[in-house]
Amino acid sequence: MVHQYKNNGFNIVLDVNSGAVHVVDDIVYDLIPEVEALRVDGVARKEKAAIAAELVKKITKYKSEEIEEAVEEIEELAEAGMLFTEDIYENYIGDFKNRETVVKALCLHIAHDCNLACKYCFAEEGEYHGRRAIMSYEVGKKALDFLIANSGNRVNLEVDFFGGEPLMNWQVVKDLVVYGRSLEKPNNKKFRFTLTTNGVLLNDEILAFANQEMSNIVLSIDGRKEVHNYMRPHRGGQGSYDEIVPKFKKVAESREQMNYYVRGTFTRHNLDFSEDVKHLADLGFKQISVEPVVADEKEEYAIRESDIPGLKEQYDKLAMELLKRQKEGKGVNFFHFMIDLEGGPCVAKRLSGCGSGTEYLAVTPWGDFYPCHQFVGQEEFLMGNVEEGIVKTEIRDRFKSCNVYAKEKCKDCFAKFYCSGGCAANSYNFTGDINGAYEIGCELQRKRIECAIMIKAALANEEKEN
């Protein structure tokens, strides 16, 4: 499978199955689909000279010697395994479905409560379709014990303190970190703790502990003041921007601009979201993630299909801005443009993504297991609890079989090995099937990948010229 597109003056060709990316001239760009059409099952059915002769008769735009040279170049790439390659990953599916899984990560819902009233919150201000609750130390301990017991030979384990707002239960967070550290040496494990917070309760004592113990901190902010305050107010309606920005700057500086993210959500109220990313960069943040809201189209703030063309233009605009800043020595990392074109994700990641329901589980304050935080409160996905473990193994097996080859709309999509099939929760919420596809999300993901590859191409081109 080959995907071609033009962006920022570059002719970009992606060989999907190998992951090879080529920046080519106009004639090679134009001839690649012609040469591909003359192949059967990915194999050339004619010699190079015969292919060139056939294309000379068909295409009058270029001189015969130019066509011959281009065909030679295209076939050399094919012979090197960098173009028209076959899909080797589908052969892994049988073994992949039957693999023995281990749990490597937990999302601890340390507080089903929140001190903000964000309008787009899927967790309903922390309640998750249920009741307000705080996780006890005892439940958290049992969750960590479960993770240790079910992690097999895996040494590195991840625990995210999530909410609601986890700082509303800060003492339990601290106590669980201490308990987790006590489990490391006896069990030959290493915990990587992360914290997601809206910042309202953040103070120096909390920051000092987080900098010592948390591998990553996610800081929720949507961008410009008016945008943030409109969607992320306090319950009384007053904005939260002014009280969190100084704290977030302090977090970023205290962590030397590493191992954190300012994470925002854009909605129909700020379709010019590239301005919010620029605003966060201008505030001095170097690690930025701003992503589209996922909501039923009946919500007034939801992204609609009619918004997609404009949002794609925003991604192009943002890519150019970030490229400019990079060249000026003021670069920032935009999470959704970060892409590895060399090593890339392992086969398991390429096929199944985040591992929700198998390697990754969410834990409610009272100890119930769900496939991930976005399924919490949907009783059909209740898998078990910290007392009994995973009781409904059929749910785990269902997620085990969720991969890019189980999703019809993924099979012929060039982005499948980068997004790994997208979010199972979004698929379920919009199609009723974890193997479905959330179309708006897919469209925007494809655009982000194209922009990310263009940035890589532009930087490589500049390096070559220099």
MIDRENRO-569988 format. One line per 5 residues: their letters; for each residue x, y, z of C-alpha. Coordinates in steps of 0.1 Angstrom, whole numbers, plus 2048, in hexadecimal, padded with zeros to 3 digits. Example, Ala and Ser with C-alpha at 12.3 -4.5 7.8 and 13.67 -1.06 7.14 Angstrom:
REM MIDRENRO-569988
AS = 87B 7D3 84E; 889 7F5 847
//
This chain:
REM MIDRENRO-569988
MVHQY = 800 800 800; 80D 822 7F6; 800 844 802; 80A 864 7EF; 803 888 7F7
KNNGF = 811 8AB 7F3; 818 8C2 810; 82C 8E2 813; 83C 8DD 7F1; 846 8B9 7F8
NIVLD = 83B 89B 7E3; 839 880 7FF; 835 85B 7F9; 82F 843 816; 833 81E 811
VNSGA = 81B 813 82C; 827 7F0 833; 84C 7F8 835; 847 81A 845; 860 829 82B
VHVVD = 85A 84D 823; 867 85D 802; 868 881 7F7; 868 87F 7D1; 868 896 7B3
DIVYD = 848 89B 79E; 84E 880 784; 855 865 79E; 837 870 7B2; 821 86E 792
LIPEV = 82F 84D 787; 82D 839 7A7; 807 832 7A4; 80D 829 77F; 828 811 788
EALRV = 814 802 7A5; 7F7 7FC 78D; 80E 7E6 778; 816 7CF 795; 803 7B0 7A0
DGVAR = 803 7A8 7C5; 81E 7C2 7C9; 835 7B1 7B0; 840 7C0 78F; 832 7AC 772
KEKAA = 84A 7BC 759; 86E 7C6 756; 877 7EA 75E; 87D 7F2 739; 85B 7E4 730
IAAEL = 84A 7F8 74B; 85B 818 740; 851 811 71B; 82D 80C 725; 82C 82C 739
VKKIT = 83E 840 71D; 820 837 706; 807 841 721; 816 860 730; 820 87E 71A
KYKSE = 827 896 736; 84B 88A 73A; 867 881 722; 86E 85C 71C; 890 85E 72C
EIEEA = 881 86F 74B; 867 853 74E; 882 838 74A; 897 848 765; 879 84C 77D
VEEIE = 86E 828 778; 891 81C 77F; 891 830 7A0; 86F 823 7AA; 878 7FF 7A3
ELAEA = 898 803 7B7; 884 80E 7D5; 86D 7F0 7D0; 88A 7D8 7CE; 899 7E7 7EE
GMLFT = 879 7E0 801; 86F 804 804; 852 807 7EC; 834 7F0 7E3; 83D 7D9 800
EDIYE = 826 7BE 80C; 814 7BE 82D; 827 7A8 845; 813 7B1 864; 7F3 79F 85B
NYIGD = 806 77E 85F; 80A 786 884; 7E5 789 88B; 7E0 764 895; 7FC 764 8AE
FKNRE = 7F3 787 8B9; 7CF 77E 8C3; 7DB 760 8D6; 7F7 771 8E8; 7F9 76F 90E
TVVKA = 7F4 793 91A; 802 7A3 939; 7F5 7C3 94A; 80F 7DE 948; 7FB 7FE 950
LCLHI = 7DF 80A 966; 7CC 82A 966; 7C2 830 98A; 7A2 845 98D; 7AF 854 9AD
AHDCN = 791 86C 9AF; 76F 86B 99E; 76B 88F 9A7; 777 8B0 998; 77A 8D4 9A2
LACKY = 773 8E0 97E; 755 8DD 968; 764 8D8 946; 748 8D8 92C; 756 8BC 917
CFAEE = 760 8A5 933; 758 880 92A; 75B 878 94F; 73E 88F 958; 752 8A5 970
GEYHG = 763 885 97D; 744 870 983; 747 859 965; 722 853 962; 721 849 986
RRAIM = 728 857 9A8; 743 86E 9B7; 75D 85A 9C9; 781 85B 9D6; 798 83C 9D3
SYEVG = 7A3 82F 9F4; 7C7 825 9FB; 7BC 801 A00; 7AC 7FF 9DD; 7CB 810 9CE
KKALD = 7E2 7F7 9DF; 7CE 7DA 9D2; 7CF 7E8 9AF; 7F5 7EB 9B0; 7F7 7C7 9BE
FLIAN = 7E2 7BC 9A1; 7F9 7CD 988; 818 7BD 998; 807 79A 998; 7FB 79D 974
SGNRV = 819 7AD 963; 82C 78D 95C; 851 793 955; 84C 7B7 94C; 862 7CD 961
NLEVD = 856 7F0 958; 832 7F8 963; 81D 818 95F; 804 827 976; 7F1 847 96D
FFGGE = 7DF 85A 989; 7C0 867 978; 79E 876 980; 789 88A 982; 7A4 89E 993
PLMNW = 7BE 888 9A5; 7CB 8A4 9BA; 7AA 8A3 9CD; 7B8 882 9DB; 7DC 88B 9DD
QVVKD = 7E5 879 9FE; 7DA 858 9EF; 7EF 860 9D0; 80E 865 9E5; 807 846 9FA
LVVYG = 803 830 9DB; 823 83D 9CC; 835 834 9EC; 824 812 9EC; 82D 80C 9C8
RSLEK = 851 814 9CE; 851 7FA 9EA; 846 7E0 9D1; 861 7E6 9B7; 880 7D5 9C5
PNNKK = 86F 7B6 9D4; 85D 7B0 9B3; 877 7BC 99A; 860 7D7 98D; 863 7FC 985
FRFTL = 845 813 987; 841 831 970; 828 847 980; 816 863 96E; 7FD 87E 979
TTNGV = 7E2 890 966; 7D5 8B0 976; 7C1 8D0 96F; 7DA 8E2 985; 7C1 8F4 99C
LLNDE = 7CE 8E3 9BB; 7F2 8E2 9B0; 80B 8F1 9C9; 830 8EF 9D0; 82E 8D1 9E7
ILAFA = 81B 8BD 9CD; 833 8C8 9B1; 852 8BE 9C6; 843 89B 9CB; 838 898 9A7
NQEMS = 85B 8A2 99A; 86A 888 9B0; 852 86B 9A8; 83E 872 989; 84E 869 968
NIVLS = 835 87F 955; 81B 89A 95E; 7FE 8A2 948; 7F1 8C6 94D; 7CF 8CE 93F
IDGRK = 7CC 8EF 92D; 7B9 8F7 90D; 7CD 914 900; 7C4 939 8FE; 7B4 947 91D
EVHNY = 791 94D 90F; 791 92A 900; 79C 919 920; 785 92C 937; 767 925 921
MRPHR = 76B 900 921; 77D 8FA 942; 76C 910 95C; 767 90B 981; 745 8FF 98B
GGQGS = 73C 922 994; 744 92D 970; 764 940 977; 782 938 961; 7A0 923 96C
YDEIV = 7BB 930 953; 7CB 94B 969; 7D0 934 987; 7DF 917 974; 7F6 927 95A
PKFKK = 811 933 973; 810 910 984; 814 8FE 962; 831 914 958; 841 90B 979
VAESR = 83C 8E6 972; 84B 8E9 950; 869 8FC 95B; 86F 8E7 97A; 870 8C8 963
EQMNY = 887 8D9 94B; 86C 8D9 930; 86C 8B3 92F; 855 897 93C; 835 8AA 93C
YVRGT = 81A 8B5 924; 802 8D1 923; 7E4 8C0 915; 7C6 8D2 906; 7A6 8CA 8F3
FTRHN = 798 8DE 8D7; 773 8E0 8CF; 75C 8F1 8B6; 761 911 8CA; 786 913 8BF
LDFSE = 789 903 89D; 7A8 919 899; 7B9 903 8B2; 7DB 909 8A3; 7DA 92B 8B4
DVKHL = 7D6 919 8D6; 7F5 904 8CF; 808 923 8C6; 7FB 934 8E5; 808 917 8FB
ADLGF = 829 918 8E9; 82C 93E 8EE; 826 938 913; 846 924 913; 839 900 913
KQISV = 84D 8E8 8FE; 838 8C8 902; 815 8CE 8F4; 7F7 8B9 8EC; 7D7 8C8 8DF
EPVVA = 7BD 8B0 8D0; 79A 8B0 8C3; 77D 8AB 8DA; 76A 88B 8D6; 745 890 8DC
DEKEE = 723 888 8CF; 71A 89F 8B2; 6FC 8AB 8C5; 713 8BD 8DD; 717 8E1 8D2
YAIRE = 73D 8DF 8D6; 742 8BF 8C3; 757 8BD 8A3; 742 8B6 884; 74B 8A7 862
SDIPG = 746 8CA 853; 763 8D7 869; 77C 8BE 85B; 789 8D2 83D; 790 8F0 853
LKEQY = 7A1 8DB 86E; 7B8 8CC 854; 7C2 8EE 84A; 7C9 8F6 86F; 7E0 8D8 871
DKLAM = 7F3 8E3 852; 7F6 906 861; 802 8F8 882; 81B 8E1 870; 82A 8FF 85E
ELLKR = 82B 914 87E; 83C 8F8 892; 855 8F3 876; 85D 918 875; 863 918 89B
QKEGK = 879 8F9 898; 88F 90A 87E; 891 929 894; 89D 914 8B2; 87C 918 8C4
GVNFF = 86E 8F6 8BD; 853 8E5 8D2; 846 8C1 8D2; 822 8BF 8C6; 817 89C 8D2
HFMID = 802 894 8B3; 81E 89C 89B; 838 887 8AD; 83E 869 897; 85B 850 895
LEGGP = 864 848 871; 882 833 879; 87B 81A 895; 856 81F 899; 83F 80C 8B0
CVAKR = 843 7E6 8B5; 82C 7CE 8A3; 814 7CB 8C1; 810 7F1 8C2; 80C 7F3 89C
LSGCG = 7EF 7DA 89E; 7DD 7E2 8BE; 7E7 805 8CB; 7E3 80D 8EF; 7DC 7EA 8FC
SGTEY = 7BB 7F5 90D; 7A9 7D7 91D; 7C8 7C1 91C; 7E8 7D2 926; 7D8 7F2 933
LAVTP = 7BA 7F5 94B; 7A8 810 95E; 79F 80C 983; 782 81E 993; 783 82C 9B6
WGDFY = 771 80D 9C3; 788 7F6 9B0; 776 7EB 991; 78A 7E4 971; 780 7F3 94F
PCHQF = 793 7F1 92E; 79D 815 930; 792 836 940; 77A 83E 924; 766 81E 92A
VGQEE = 762 824 950; 73D 824 959; 732 80F 93B; 728 7F0 94E; 72A 7D9 92F
FLMGN = 750 7DF 931; 754 7D8 957; 770 7BD 957; 775 7B5 97B; 783 7C5 99B
VEEGI = 7A2 7C7 9B0; 794 7AC 9C8; 78D 792 9AD; 7A3 79C 990; 796 79A 96C
VKTEI = 776 787 96E; 767 78E 94B; 784 780 936; 76E 782 917; 771 7A8 918
RDRFK = 797 7A5 919; 796 78C 8FC; 780 7A4 8E9; 799 7C0 8EC; 7B5 7A7 8E5
SCNVY = 7A6 7A2 8C3; 7A3 7C8 8BC; 7BD 7D1 8A2; 7C1 7E2 881; 7B8 7C3 86E
AKEKC = 798 7BE 882; 78C 7E0 877; 77F 7E2 854; 786 807 850; 7AA 803 85B
KDCFA = 7B5 7E8 842; 7BA 800 825; 7C3 81F 839; 7E7 82C 836; 7E7 838 85A
KFYCS = 7DF 816 86A; 803 80F 876; 806 831 886; 7E4 834 897; 7E1 80E 89D
GGCAA = 7BB 810 897; 7B4 82E 8AC; 7A1 82F 8CD; 78B 811 8D5; 775 826 8EC
NSYNF = 76E 840 8D0; 767 823 8B8; 74E 814 8D0; 73D 834 8D9; 737 83E 8B5
TGDIN = 731 81D 8A5; 728 805 8C1; 746 7EF 8B9; 76A 7F2 8C5; 774 7E6 8A3
GAYEI = 762 803 892; 770 825 888; 76A 848 894; 76B 859 872; 772 87D 87E
GCELQ = 78F 870 893; 79D 85C 876; 79C 879 85E; 7AF 890 876; 7C8 874 880
RKRIE = 7D1 86F 85B; 7D7 894 857; 7ED 896 876; 802 879 869; 806 88A 847
CAIMI = 811 8AA 859; 829 897 870; 83A 887 852; 83C 8A8 83F; 84E 8B8 85D
KAALA = 867 89B 85D; 86C 89F 838; 871 8C4 83B; 88B 8C1 857; 89D 8A6 844
NEEKE = 89E 8BB 825; 8AC 8D9 838; 8C6 8C3 848; 8D0 8B5 826; 8D3 8D8 817
N = 8E8 8E4 834
//
